[in-house]
Amino acid sequence: MFRKAHIPLIGEWVALPLLHLAGSKEIGDNIWDEIQYPAAHRLFEKCDAVLRLEGAWKGADEDVRIAKERGLQIYYSLDQVPNFLTPTYDK
């Protein structure tokens, strides 16, 4: 992703530190429910697209549903992701 000039971001990268600071003790506790998926879904407001990788994952399927509702592009393989990197040339 980075080599195509994108900055990949996973909701857990944002949510996990917040969960720790807020005092979540286990998956599914009240704090977890308040932060985990809402953090990921708020990231969609700043994203251009979603890359949904292969595999069964209920949370990712929900992410795709919400992203589609917001009109985001959904990619299903890295090959589909456009390359925005400007080529550099040796001097």
Secondary structure as a PSIPRED ss2 file (coil, helix, strand):
# PSIPRED VFORMAT (PSIPRED V4.0)

   1 M C   1.000  0.000  0.000
   2 F H   0.000  1.000  0.000
   3 R H   0.000  1.000  0.000
   4 K H   0.000  1.000  0.000
   5 A C   1.000  0.000  0.000
   6 H C   1.000  0.000  0.000
   7 I C   1.000  0.000  0.000
   8 P C   1.000  0.000  0.000
   9 L C   1.000  0.000  0.000
  10 I C   1.000  0.000  0.000
  11 G H   0.000  1.000  0.000
  12 E H   0.000  1.000  0.000
  13 W H   0.000  1.000  0.000
  14 V H   0.000  1.000  0.000
  15 A H   0.000  1.000  0.000
  16 L H   0.000  1.000  0.000
  17 P H   0.000  1.000  0.000
  18 L H   0.000  1.000  0.000
  19 L H   0.000  1.000  0.000
  20 H H   0.000  1.000  0.000
  21 L H   0.000  1.000  0.000
  22 A H   0.000  1.000  0.000
  23 G C   1.000  0.000  0.000
  24 S C   1.000  0.000  0.000
  25 K C   1.000  0.000  0.000
  26 E C   1.000  0.000  0.000
  27 I C   1.000  0.000  0.000
  28 G C   1.000  0.000  0.000
  29 D C   1.000  0.000  0.000
  30 N H   0.000  1.000  0.000
  31 I H   0.000  1.000  0.000
  32 W H   0.000  1.000  0.000
  33 D H   0.000  1.000  0.000
  34 E H   0.000  1.000  0.000
  35 I H   0.000  1.000  0.000
  36 Q H   0.000  1.000  0.000
  37 Y H   0.000  1.000  0.000
  38 P H   0.000  1.000  0.000
  39 A H   0.000  1.000  0.000
  40 A H   0.000  1.000  0.000
  41 H H   0.000  1.000  0.000
  42 R H   0.000  1.000  0.000
  43 L H   0.000  1.000  0.000
  44 F H   0.000  1.000  0.000
  45 E H   0.000  1.000  0.000
  46 K H   0.000  1.000  0.000
  47 C C   1.000  0.000  0.000
  48 D C   1.000  0.000  0.000
  49 A E   0.000  0.000  1.000
  50 V E   0.000  0.000  1.000
  51 L E   0.000  0.000  1.000
  52 R C   1.000  0.000  0.000
  53 L C   1.000  0.000  0.000
  54 E C   1.000  0.000  0.000
  55 G C   1.000  0.000  0.000
  56 A C   1.000  0.000  0.000
  57 W C   1.000  0.000  0.000
  58 K H   0.000  1.000  0.000
  59 G H   0.000  1.000  0.000
  60 A H   0.000  1.000  0.000
  61 D H   0.000  1.000  0.000
  62 E H   0.000  1.000  0.000
  63 D H   0.000  1.000  0.000
  64 V H   0.000  1.000  0.000
  65 R H   0.000  1.000  0.000
  66 I H   0.000  1.000  0.000
  67 A H   0.000  1.000  0.000
  68 K H   0.000  1.000  0.000
  69 E H   0.000  1.000  0.000
  70 R C   1.000  0.000  0.000
  71 G C   1.000  0.000  0.000
  72 L C   1.000  0.000  0.000
  73 Q E   0.000  0.000  1.000
  74 I E   0.000  0.000  1.000
  75 Y E   0.000  0.000  1.000
  76 Y C   1.000  0.000  0.000
  77 S C   1.000  0.000  0.000
  78 L H   0.000  1.000  0.000
  79 D H   0.000  1.000  0.000
  80 Q H   0.000  1.000  0.000
  81 V C   1.000  0.000  0.000
  82 P C   1.000  0.000  0.000
  83 N C   1.000  0.000  0.000
  84 F C   1.000  0.000  0.000
  85 L C   1.000  0.000  0.000
  86 T C   1.000  0.000  0.000
  87 P C   1.000  0.000  0.000
  88 T C   1.000  0.000  0.000
  89 Y C   1.000  0.000  0.000
  90 D C   1.000  0.000  0.000
  91 K C   1.000  0.000  0.000
